[in-house]
Amino acid sequence: MNFVLCAPALNGDERTLTLIDRIVDRVEEEVHQIEVPDADLLQNSHWYVQARAMRKRLLTTSAAKPPRRTDAQKGIHTKNVLIGSPCDAVVAAKLALSPLIILVEDREADGVLLEIAIENLASMELSRLFSRGAKAVPRAWDIQTAGGIGSIPQRIERILIEAAENSVPVRLVVICDSDARWPGDSSHGSVLALRNVVSACAAAGIPLHVLKKRAAENYVPDEVFAGAANGPEGTATATKVNALFRRTRAQRDHFPLKDGMCEREREEVISRAFYSESERPDLAVLESRIFPKRPRMMLQLRETLNEHFTAAGLAARDGNGELTLLIETIAAEL
């Protein structure tokens, strides 16, 4: 976030000046930034007179920078937090020390996909912020899980209550799977739970991203599967990967990669003409999962085949710039 520090706050009471110190220290950790519109008044302010040398240097440097573009809409630090009064300083200090919560349906799937996407697709500025933010105390961001899509609305409610009790605005982004077995699928078991998530986020004004593909695993690039096919598991894995590669893009987007396609789903997708009768042999090969059950698929791929994840590969498998949009949504909250 971008903290806009105005002259009245810089000349505030002792408590206000102490809160400004906390914000400046957080900026020094490079997880936020600060600007001083009244730069010519800085050196004569109450805060400057008693501030430590390091804090003076940081704020003097910030004051010397040209004003931010008011039309900047993308990237990090696009949210302005005005500090013009003692009350503003209280809220700003709490915000500066509050991590952005990225609430995911599954930490070991959606959370890992997000980390991979940021490592490969994010700007250098955002990648550096994520790296710094992970080491800051408290963290600048925190990926948390609700323990399943059905638990997300309750987790959102608890976060809202905690924020209200602490008199601080909510910093939250929600990510969940679509679970769609084919494009436009509105009959799967998670439909009602997903509607509840959409309603909870809309009511609270919380950014929500529902993955357009079935789940996080459906964004894994071809190069990663090819790397697995050439790995130590040999022919068995290669046979399954080749059967997967023969599927259409839409089928790949909605295939149950974690567990394989069970007989019940196989019959349903064929009956709906999402697959043809001629594809039964390949679907039989893909009835069992491609990768071992443990560790979880996304964790396993990151640990053993991470070098095969590339920006080009992720963009190609994504196909619609969705991962970039997701990263931009998170960046706008930082």
Secondary structure, 3 states (H helix, E strand, C coil): CEEEECHHHHCCCHHHHHHHHHHHHHHHCCCCEEECCCHHHHHHCHHHHHCCHHHHHHHHHHHHCCCCCCCCCCCCCCCEEEECCHHHHHHHHHHHCCCEEEEECCHHHHHHHHHHHHHHHCCHHHHHHHHHHHHCCCCCEEEEECCCHHHHHHHHHHHHHHHHHCCCCCCEEEEECCCCCCCCCCCCCCHHHHHHHHHHHHHHCCCEEECCCCCHHHHCCHHHHHHHHCCCCCHHHHHHHHHHHCCCHHHHHHCCCCCCCCHHHHHHHHHCCCCCHHHHHHHHHCCCCCCCCCCCHHHHHHHHHHHHCCHHHHHHHHCCCHHHHHHHHHHCCC
